[in-house]
Amino acid sequence: MSPPCCVAITGVDTFFGRRLVERWSRTDSAPRIVHCDLGQTDLSERFREERVESVVHLSLQDVPGVESERGLASDLSSTQALLDACAKAGIGRLVIPSSTMCYGPRLENPQHMREDARLYGQPDTRWVSTRVQIEQRVATFRDQFPQCDVTVLRHCWVMGPAYLDAIVRYFEADWVPTVLGHDPLLQFVHEDDVLDTLEAAALRPHPGTFNVVGDGVLPLSGYLRLAGKWNVPTPERLLSFVSDAPLPFSGAHSGRGFCDYLKYIWLASGERAENEFGPRTYSSQEAWLSMVGARRLRDYQARN
């Protein structure tokens, strides 16, 4: 099957939206791109006018830090509006990113959860709960409109030289507070591997849900030791008061939701995505080191 001639992208001003547009702008064979505004009154009509064949939904909110959790209700309503428009316009392919955080951090979780595992989420974290609800609505859409190839990409925490969200900010500091008595295994994925998978899903049919994660895991203390960062075990109730970086999710809720991800297991299996899209270029450890190295280089250049 040939790649689509026209791809609509929501969130072209987001990190992955910009990177996707930049990549395709350098390729003569790339599809024509439609910048998609979810505030449009009749989005389906624009899809038909532009002859859109594939839609990539990137306008969802990043993991929120202490400063904001605005826009989560908008994420839910705008995604539903997009699904309705895709149904009305007969869109053939839809790509939506999600998060392995939707599995939820639980002591009972197996080591590497597959895509059919239950999405427990994290009830104290509205961002995760919203992502679970979005996945539920996408699943309903997929059942009702099987003629549309729907791809859901659940990626773990993203690291890399340029990507920035509240999770990265938390780990940027030289002194990283951790939850006293806990040292969970963690996995990361490189920003380029996420971009490659988004591009592949937009251009060729890859229906289904896929965990996008880097190979390998390390305990949190191992990542910090590898980066030469100070591990500061801290009682959970004090954690939000000692961090030099914004504590993710502590805007509309307490930081307890984020702390659970630093306590319990929520590892995902990347086997299905590797079989479908090919192996990731970077391991979890390499993704982590690319973030650490790039920021240290920038700090050095700023001082000299």
C-alpha positions in Angstrom: 0.0 0.0 0.0 1.4 3.4 -1.0 1.9 6.2 1.7 -0.9 8.8 2.0 -0.7 11.9 -0.2 -2.1 14.1 2.6 -1.6 13.8 6.4 -3.4 16.1 8.9 -1.5 16.8 12.2 -3.0 18.2 15.3 -0.5 19.9 17.6 2.0 21.0 15.0 3.5 23.4 17.6 4.3 20.5 20.0 7.7 18.9 20.2 6.8 15.9 18.0 4.6 17.9 15.7 7.5 20.3 14.9 9.9 17.4 14.5 7.6 15.5 12.1 7.0 18.6 10.0 10.7 19.4 9.9 11.5 15.8 8.9 8.9 15.8 6.1 9.9 19.2 4.8 13.3 17.8 3.9 11.9 14.9 1.9 10.5 15.3 -1.7 8.4 12.2 -1.4 6.8 13.3 1.9 3.0 13.7 2.1 1.3 17.1 2.0 0.7 18.3 5.6 -2.5 19.9 6.8 -2.2 21.8 10.1 -5.3 20.8 12.0 -7.0 23.2 14.4 -9.4 21.2 16.7 -11.3 24.4 17.4 -12.7 24.4 13.8 -16.4 24.1 13.7 -16.6 21.6 10.8 -13.3 19.6 10.9 -14.8 16.8 8.8 -15.5 19.2 6.0 -11.9 20.3 5.9 -10.7 16.7 5.9 -12.8 16.1 2.9 -11.8 19.3 1.1 -8.1 18.6 1.7 -8.5 14.9 0.8 -6.8 13.9 4.1 -6.0 10.2 4.3 -4.2 10.0 7.6 -4.5 11.9 10.9 -1.9 12.2 13.6 -3.2 13.5 16.9 -0.4 15.3 18.8 -2.1 18.1 20.5 -2.6 16.3 23.8 -1.1 17.9 26.9 2.5 17.0 28.1 2.9 15.5 31.6 2.1 18.6 33.7 4.4 19.9 36.4 3.7 22.1 39.4 2.8 25.0 37.2 -0.3 23.7 35.4 -2.7 20.9 34.7 -4.9 23.0 32.5 -6.3 21.6 29.3 -7.1 18.1 30.5 -10.8 18.5 30.0 -10.0 20.0 26.6 -7.9 17.0 25.7 -10.9 14.7 26.3 -13.4 16.8 24.4 -11.1 17.7 21.5 -10.2 14.1 21.0 -13.9 13.1 20.9 -14.4 15.9 18.4 -11.6 14.6 16.3 -12.9 11.0 16.4 -16.3 12.3 15.3 -14.8 14.2 12.4 -12.7 11.2 11.3 -15.9 9.0 11.3 -17.8 11.6 9.4 -15.1 12.2 6.8 -14.2 8.5 6.4 -10.6 8.9 7.4 -8.6 5.7 6.7 -5.8 6.0 9.3 -5.6 7.6 12.7 -2.5 7.7 15.0 -2.8 8.6 18.7 0.0 8.6 21.2 -0.6 7.4 24.8 1.5 6.4 27.8 2.6 3.3 29.5 1.7 5.2 32.7 -1.9 4.2 31.9 -1.1 0.7 33.2 -0.6 2.2 36.6 2.2 1.7 39.2 1.2 -1.3 41.3 3.0 -3.8 43.5 1.1 -6.6 41.8 2.1 -5.7 38.2 4.1 -8.3 36.2 7.6 -7.3 35.2 6.7 -6.5 31.5 3.1 -5.8 30.8 1.7 -6.5 27.3 -0.7 -4.3 25.5 -3.8 -6.3 26.6 -3.1 -5.7 30.3 -5.7 -3.8 32.2 -5.3 0.0 32.4 -5.5 0.7 36.1 -4.2 4.3 35.7 -3.5 6.3 38.8 -6.6 7.7 40.5 -4.6 10.6 42.2 -3.4 11.8 38.9 -5.9 13.5 36.6 -3.5 13.5 33.6 -3.2 9.7 33.7 -6.9 9.3 34.3 -7.6 11.5 31.2 -5.3 9.4 29.1 -7.1 6.2 30.1 -10.4 7.8 29.2 -9.1 8.9 25.8 -7.9 5.3 25.2 -11.4 4.0 26.1 -13.0 6.4 23.6 -10.5 5.5 20.9 -11.3 1.8 21.5 -15.0 2.5 21.1 -14.3 4.3 17.8 -12.1 1.4 16.6 -15.0 -1.0 17.2 -17.6 1.2 15.5 -15.4 2.1 12.5 -13.2 -1.0 11.7 -12.5 0.5 8.2 -10.2 3.0 9.9 -6.7 1.8 10.8 -6.2 3.1 14.4 -2.8 3.0 15.9 -2.3 3.8 19.6 1.4 4.2 20.7 1.9 3.9 24.4 5.4 5.2 25.1 7.2 5.3 28.4 9.0 8.3 29.8 10.8 10.1 26.9 14.4 11.1 27.1 16.8 12.7 24.6 18.9 15.7 23.9 16.0 18.1 23.0 12.8 16.7 24.6 11.6 18.5 27.7 8.6 17.9 30.0 8.0 17.8 33.7 9.6 14.3 34.0 12.8 15.4 32.3 12.9 18.6 34.5 12.6 16.4 37.6 15.6 14.3 36.6 17.7 17.2 35.3 18.8 18.3 38.7 22.2 17.1 40.1 20.4 16.2 43.3 17.4 13.9 42.6 15.0 13.2 45.5 13.7 9.6 45.5 11.1 7.9 47.6 12.7 6.5 50.8 12.7 2.7 50.8 12.0 2.3 47.1 14.2 1.7 44.1 12.0 0.8 41.1 13.1 -0.6 37.8 12.5 2.0 35.1 12.6 2.1 31.3 12.9 5.1 29.0 12.6 5.7 25.2 14.6 8.0 23.1 12.8 11.0 21.4 14.0 9.8 18.0 12.6 6.3 18.5 9.2 7.9 19.3 9.4 10.1 16.2 10.3 7.2 14.0 7.4 5.2 15.2 4.9 8.1 14.8 6.2 8.6 11.2 5.9 4.9 10.4 2.4 4.7 11.8 1.3 7.8 9.9 2.6 6.5 6.5 1.7 2.8 6.6 -1.1 0.8 8.2 -0.1 -0.5 11.6 -3.5 -1.0 13.3 -3.4 -1.9 17.0 -1.9 -0.7 20.3 1.8 -0.8 20.8 4.2 -0.2 23.8 7.0 2.0 22.6 9.9 1.5 25.1 13.6 1.2 25.0 15.3 -2.2 25.5 16.6 -2.9 29.0 15.8 -1.6 32.5 17.8 -0.4 35.4 16.8 0.5 39.0 16.3 4.2 39.5 19.5 4.3 41.6 21.4 2.8 38.7 20.4 5.5 36.3 21.3 8.2 38.8 24.7 6.5 39.5 25.3 6.2 35.8 24.7 10.0 35.4 26.8 10.9 38.5 23.7 12.4 40.1 23.1 12.4 43.9 20.3 10.1 45.0 18.5 11.8 47.9 16.1 9.2 49.5 13.3 11.3 51.0 10.1 10.4 53.0 7.3 10.5 50.6 5.3 13.2 52.4 8.3 15.5 52.3 9.2 14.9 48.7 7.4 17.9 47.2 9.2 20.3 49.6 12.8 19.3 48.8 12.8 19.0 45.0 14.7 21.6 43.1 12.7 20.7 40.0 8.9 20.9 39.6 7.3 17.8 40.9 5.1 16.3 38.2 1.4 16.2 38.8 1.5 18.4 41.9 -0.6 21.2 40.4 -4.1 20.0 40.7 -3.3 17.1 43.0 -0.7 16.2 45.6 2.6 14.7 44.3 1.5 11.3 45.6 0.5 10.2 42.1 4.0 10.8 40.7 5.6 9.3 43.8 3.8 6.0 43.1 5.7 5.8 39.8 8.9 6.0 41.8 7.8 3.2 44.1 6.1 0.4 42.2 6.4 -1.6 39.0 4.9 -0.3 35.7 7.3 -1.8 33.1 5.9 -2.6 29.6 6.9 -5.1 27.0 8.1 -3.6 23.7 8.1 -7.0 21.9 4.9 -6.3 19.8 6.2 -2.8 18.7 9.6 -4.3 17.8 7.9 -7.0 15.7 5.8 -4.4 13.9 8.1 -1.4 13.5 11.6 -2.9 13.9 14.0 -2.6 16.9 14.4 0.7 18.7 17.7 2.5 17.9 18.4 3.4 21.5 18.2 1.3 24.7 16.7 2.7 27.9 20.2 3.4 29.2 21.2 5.1 26.0 18.1 7.3 26.0 18.8 8.4 29.5 22.5 9.1 28.8 21.6 11.2 25.7 19.5 13.4 27.9 22.2 13.7 30.6 25.0 14.3 28.1 23.2 17.0 26.1 22.3 19.0 29.2 25.8 18.8 30.6 27.2 20.0 27.3 24.7 23.0 27.3 25.6 23.8 30.8 29.3 23.7 30.0 28.8 25.9 26.9 26.8 28.4 29.0 29.6 28.8 31.5 32.4 29.2 28.9 
